[in-house]
Amino acid sequence: MGTNGRRRGTLVLLLAPAFLIIGVLVLYPLGVSLWNSVHEDNALVFTHQFTGGRNYTLVLHDPAFLQAAMNTLGYLVVVTLGALVLGLGMAFFLHNVARFRAVALAIIVLPWAVPGIVTGALWSFIFNPVNGLLNGVLQWLGVINSPHIWLEGRLTGIFFISLTLIWQITPICAVIFLAGLESIPRELYEEASVEGASAFDTLRLITLPLLRPSLAIGLLQASVLAIGIFDQIVVLAGYAPGSISVVMQLYLYAFRDFNFGLGMAASMIVTAGTLLVSLVYIKGVYREVSY
């Protein structure tokens, strides 16, 4: 065996554990889900007949799923925009902090460590119409005269529930953006200063273009969590049609109706939607950069 053959064999051995893990934890469950999605898998009637695309047709024509999809789109837009703006703000703040930077970073990252159920419970004390913190502060300031039910309307409910996820996801986005900022050579800023570039020009021509890989990763992270939002909605709004997400709806298919085939079909649709969003970020935002 030649040198190239030995190197190729070594490379295969090194990559084999990773491929094995991906196969067991990703590809096999995906294949089982896809197989079940084209079968009638109902625990109440104990059938497993091949149905082709019938489950997909039922899901895509179900008003409850379509409503959940529109709600999830609302969560996706609000969460990604909020995480982008606030995450960049936190990253620039941490990038320019000299003293107590480690303390500031630890405080900012803390919400990321809080489980979703706990996050929903914490924010329920804020949004509670009876003795809630938000109503109390606004009444004390004279902004409102009587308590408001902040999660009552569909749009307002989506917005305020999105705030809880923004609070949780922004810290990790800030850390990702901060890593991107730290990797930009200072010499580029010095050269731009010598050339007389303004702060806005520096941001537009240097910082943001070189930050695109970090922006894509952070936005993708925020988008995946927005599409999969579950815990916060259950705690704050329950299974109200105006706030339910697609993940909650497929949970209802599988564990309320015991129609696992329908649930698997819905999960495949959600997976396809998540992949589509990922491709948008990879093609539209991500760019390889060189200094």
Solvent accessible surface area in square Angstrom, and as a share of the most:
residue,aa,sasa,rsa
1,M,179,0.80
2,G,49,0.47
3,T,70,0.41
4,N,104,0.53
5,G,19,0.19
6,R,133,0.48
7,R,166,0.61
8,R,150,0.55
9,G,33,0.31
10,T,73,0.43
11,L,100,0.50
12,V,90,0.52
13,L,133,0.66
14,L,127,0.63
15,L,78,0.39
16,A,44,0.34
17,P,76,0.48
18,A,48,0.38
19,F,133,0.55
20,L,119,0.59
21,I,99,0.50
22,I,80,0.41
23,G,21,0.20
24,V,84,0.48
25,L,122,0.61
26,V,82,0.47
27,L,107,0.53
28,Y,151,0.57
29,P,58,0.36
30,L,75,0.38
31,G,38,0.37
32,V,57,0.32
33,S,20,0.13
34,L,96,0.48
35,W,152,0.53
36,N,22,0.11
37,S,0,0.00
38,V,32,0.18
39,H,10,0.05
40,E,52,0.23
41,D,34,0.17
42,N,26,0.13
43,A,36,0.28
44,L,118,0.59
45,V,86,0.49
46,F,180,0.75
47,T,42,0.25
48,H,93,0.41
49,Q,117,0.52
50,F,142,0.59
51,T,32,0.19
52,G,20,0.19
53,G,43,0.42
54,R,128,0.47
55,N,4,0.02
56,Y,48,0.18
57,T,71,0.41
58,L,76,0.38
59,V,0,0.00
60,L,86,0.43
61,H,137,0.61
62,D,36,0.18
63,P,103,0.65
64,A,46,0.35
65,F,7,0.03
66,L,85,0.42
67,Q,56,0.25
68,A,0,0.00
69,A,35,0.27
70,M,109,0.49
71,N,0,0.00
72,T,9,0.05
73,L,91,0.45
74,G,21,0.20
75,Y,0,0.00
76,L,26,0.13
77,V,72,0.42
78,V,38,0.22
79,V,0,0.00
80,T,14,0.08
81,L,105,0.52
82,G,15,0.15
83,A,0,0.00
84,L,45,0.22
85,V,100,0.57
86,L,90,0.45
87,G,0,0.00
88,L,29,0.15
89,G,42,0.41
90,M,59,0.26
91,A,0,0.00
92,F,62,0.26
93,F,112,0.47
94,L,0,0.00
95,H,41,0.18
96,N,115,0.59
97,V,30,0.17
98,A,96,0.74
99,R,182,0.66
100,F,139,0.58
101,R,75,0.27
102,A,80,0.62
103,V,85,0.49
104,A,21,0.16
105,L,57,0.28
106,A,64,0.49
107,I,114,0.58
108,I,27,0.14
109,V,41,0.24
110,L,117,0.58
111,P,17,0.11
112,W,88,0.31
113,A,78,0.61
114,V,27,0.15
115,P,83,0.52
116,G,13,0.13
117,I,88,0.45
118,V,66,0.38
119,T,0,0.00
120,G,0,0.00
121,A,38,0.30
122,L,84,0.42
123,W,39,0.14
124,S,34,0.22
125,F,145,0.60
126,I,44,0.22
127,F,7,0.03
128,N,64,0.33
129,P,47,0.30
130,V,105,0.61
131,N,152,0.78
132,G,2,0.02
133,L,108,0.54
134,L,45,0.22
135,N,2,0.01
136,G,38,0.36
137,V,64,0.37
138,L,35,0.17
139,Q,70,0.31
140,W,210,0.74
141,L,107,0.53
142,G,57,0.55
143,V,98,0.57
144,I,22,0.11
145,N,150,0.77
146,S,63,0.41
147,P,74,0.47
148,H,79,0.35
149,I,104,0.53
150,W,37,0.13
151,L,39,0.20
152,E,133,0.60
153,G,37,0.35
154,R,100,0.37
155,L,140,0.70
156,T,66,0.38
157,G,3,0.03
158,I,10,0.05
159,F,94,0.39
160,F,28,0.12
161,I,0,0.00
162,S,0,0.00
163,L,51,0.25
164,T,0,0.00
165,L,7,0.04
166,I,11,0.05
167,W,86,0.30
168,Q,20,0.09
169,I,0,0.00
170,T,2,0.01
171,P,2,0.01
172,I,38,0.19
173,C,1,0.00
174,A,0,0.00
175,V,50,0.29
176,I,34,0.17
177,F,0,0.00
178,L,14,0.07
179,A,63,0.49
180,G,7,0.07
181,L,5,0.02
182,E,83,0.37
183,S,60,0.39
184,I,7,0.04
185,P,40,0.25
186,R,161,0.59
187,E,101,0.45
188,L,52,0.26
189,Y,63,0.24
190,E,106,0.48
191,E,106,0.47
192,A,13,0.10
193,S,81,0.52
194,V,127,0.73
195,E,145,0.65
196,G,64,0.62
197,A,40,0.31
198,S,58,0.37
199,A,89,0.69
200,F,134,0.56
201,D,43,0.22
202,T,24,0.14
203,L,63,0.31
204,R,119,0.43
205,L,104,0.52
206,I,26,0.13
207,T,5,0.03
208,L,62,0.31
209,P,50,0.31
210,L,28,0.14
211,L,1,0.00
212,R,70,0.26
213,P,24,0.15
214,S,15,0.10
215,L,20,0.10
216,A,6,0.05
217,I,95,0.48
218,G,0,0.00
219,L,18,0.09
220,L,50,0.25
221,Q,63,0.28
222,A,0,0.00
223,S,0,0.00
224,V,66,0.38
225,L,58,0.29
226,A,0,0.00
227,I,17,0.08
228,G,35,0.34
229,I,4,0.02
230,F,50,0.21
231,D,48,0.25
232,Q,8,0.03
233,I,0,0.00
234,V,44,0.25
235,V,54,0.31
236,L,25,0.12
237,A,31,0.24
238,G,25,0.24
239,Y,95,0.36
240,A,43,0.34
241,P,100,0.63
242,G,24,0.23
243,S,7,0.05
244,I,8,0.04
245,S,0,0.00
246,V,9,0.05
247,V,35,0.20
248,M,0,0.00
249,Q,6,0.03
250,L,35,0.17
251,Y,84,0.32
252,L,17,0.08
253,Y,7,0.03
254,A,10,0.08
255,F,120,0.50
256,R,144,0.52
257,D,52,0.27
258,F,84,0.35
259,N,32,0.16
260,F,57,0.24
261,G,0,0.00
262,L,23,0.12
263,G,4,0.04
264,M,56,0.25
265,A,0,0.00
266,A,0,0.00
267,S,25,0.16
268,M,25,0.11
269,I,40,0.20
270,V,23,0.13
271,T,51,0.29
272,A,59,0.46
273,G,31,0.29
274,T,30,0.17
275,L,107,0.53
276,L,114,0.57
277,V,29,0.17
278,S,17,0.11
279,L,95,0.47
280,V,89,0.51
281,Y,30,0.11
282,I,87,0.44
283,K,150,0.64
284,G,44,0.42
285,V,36,0.21
286,Y,71,0.27
287,R,106,0.39
288,E,142,0.64
289,V,48,0.28
290,S,100,0.65
291,Y,132,0.50
